[in-house]
Amino acid sequence: MNYFSSDFKLGILGGGQLGKMMLYETRKFDIHTKVLDPSKEAPCKISCNEFQQGDLMDYDTVYNFGKNVDVLTIEIENINLDALEQLEEEGIKVYPPSQTLRTIQNKATQKLFYIDHNIPTAPFSRFAHTSEIEDSISNGGMEFPFVWKCTKFGYDGQGVKVVRSLKDLDGLPNVECIAEKMIPFKNELAVIVVRNPSGQVATYPVVEMEFHPEANQVEYVICPARIDEKVAEKANIIALKVSEKMKHIGVLAVEMFQTKDDQILVNEVAPRPHNSGHYSIEASYTNQFEQHIRAILDLPLGNTASKVAGIMVNLVGAEGHTGNVVYDNMEEILKMEGVTPHIYGKKQTRPFRKMGHVTIVNDDIAKARKIAEQVKGTIKVISE
Amino acid sequence: MNYFSSDFKLGILGGGQLGKMMLYETRKFDIHTKVLDPSKEAPCKISCNEFQQGDLMDYDTVYNFGKNVDVLTIEIENINLDALEQLEEEGIKVYPPSQTLRTIQNKATQKLFYIDHNIPTAPFSRFAHTSEIEDSISNGGMEFPFVWKCTKFGYDGQGVKVVRSLKDLDGLPNVECIAEKMIPFKNELAVIVVRNPSGQVATYPVVEMEFHPEANQVEYVICPARIDEKVAEKANIIALKVSEKMKHIGVLAVEMFQTKDDQILVNEVAPRPHNSGHYSIEASYTNQFEQHIRAILDLPLGNTASKVAGIMVNLVGAEGHTGNVVYDNMEEILKMEGVTPHIYGKKQTRPFRKMGHVTIVNDDIAKARKIAEQVKGTIKVISE
């Protein structure tokens, strides 16, 4: 099929910031795109060829949207999978396949998948309802602390809570969930794997998520990770195994923990371009969005190596600010070396909302790290 | 002014491939854009916030378009300048200023500008009509060979002809023109200078246009130029002088000849992102389009250095092909290392039409040069 002709149509489910960054690449290759998103203010609304407002969880909406495209991809996992399955049966190329998404959409299913395929992951228990956890504790089947995770619709840290005592269970929704053993880890790592339908596979260098020492929140994504080469190799092998078993097509971000004794445990995966790969726009030979497009169109994959070291800082809404967004001190960070801000185009800020990110690139990773800290301390996402 | 708010509007005159690449950057910074172009199939039609179809040479169209924006820029020089002057008087920020464009729009005026400011350029004569050249030759005032250039609307090699004998004058339009001494040169070089209203100035590394040994057509733009450091320094100083005297704002591409005896002569300039800077998208810390946006918004300029060596190959329509475009062997070039195609989105090809470009980046410029040759020999822009 000639992707570079106007006869070809690529459908994208979801029109948020990931889709927006994907569209830079479809524009570069002049690929005709059609986007479905529930919001009429979706960042993807411009830059795509056709935009449709609609519910991503609604069977008919997704089915009707998808049946008129040649290849269908996603930028968010919460999609009506029955519609995707039907589209696959009718010959539409859905990448990642519905099967991959089904494994991932439910966190319990995802964890069981790792167990079934002998992929190292933190021990966990599955509960049909949160209320059952208390029984398990009194029976000695569970110990504090653990991480409670809602199995469905967990996205961007919603539906996750560290439980240190019975009291912490108060107020949690009484839904299907998992309770995962809390693993003290040295580092949180991620590897982006890319795979095309012809079977070509490649991995990006291991990245490191550096946490704020007090807030326990990811502050920086650093590429390459400042870890031992053997640990990086281990992480790479495990990510490749996850990719192989999941039979995904496109980009797959594999998030992992490096434990105190240098074990690698898989935390969770995202079968799409991911926050941990945003650095690649400025730092890599082929960024994750172009790579995803290459993969789902079954084009040859690009070079995943880096030109320079890259660090990403998320721009999230400051606490105490809700309303029309203002990027305070933007000009100050533009003065700093190798700094590129990405503004997602959401008009309203609220505390911790992802509003954009900033990439810092430099030949010298230590310099980049210092500049990243200055960026973090300078720009503020506030309201008018 | 807060550029990163929806109250701000950036107007772009012209909606071709340069505008299209500029829009990647306005999207990245979430800057509200409005584009004017005569074609309803302009590559910029999507990705801008507002598109208007209209004549760029019509006073009323340009004036009415411009009076509703805060900053107005161009991606093509042939614009109604009286409208721009009026807009400037009314307080619209027009970058580059109409004065810069007035100097450039007429090639005789541009050449005289170089003479007036003691900027080295090839000797030339100005003629009100092409027919006057013959008299000048018979009077001994002109010698073959020379380069005939129409003073107006010269763009992309149209309106330029090498004249080796009287016969070559046949068929040329009888218009205002210049006849320029043909300078045997070693290299054609270019330097991109960027300047913001606050007076911050920066230059990109000198690039080299490598010509096809027989066809006398630019085949590759190579950054950095493979020339002596002293020559590069000289080119840089002259480009800075042109920039200073022209009082442009934004990006200015200064094209120069390196003569056999290592003199630098200014050929011509373009006060906008330019073909000679396309390599910067993949190779530079700050690409020329982002840099242009930073400059015209009076933001701090970005780093102009390169991360890696970059080579650009233009994708022009193959001879003998007119009609719906096909990019033959696209998949083959995507297999090559560090290769990024840019497809401008013009649906129809014709011989020598600029349809896209390909960038090749590599740590090693010699390797990049080899791959560029493979790219050039592989991809073909043909019709269906």
Interface residues (C-beta under 8 A of the other chain):
Chain A: N2 F4 S5 S6 K20 Y24 R27 K28 F29 D30 I46 S47 C48 N49 Y285 T286 E290 R294 L299 P300 G302 N303 K307 V308 N324 V326 Y327 M330 E331 L334 K335 E337 G338 V339 T340 P341 H342 I343 Y344 G345 K347 G356 V361
Chain B: N2 F4 S5 S6 K20 Y24 R27 K28 F29 D30 I46 S47 C48 N49 Y285 T286 E290 R294 L299 P300 G302 N303 K307 V308 N324 V326 Y327 M330 E331 L334 K335 E337 G338 V339 T340 P341 H342 I343 Y344 G345 K347 G356 V361
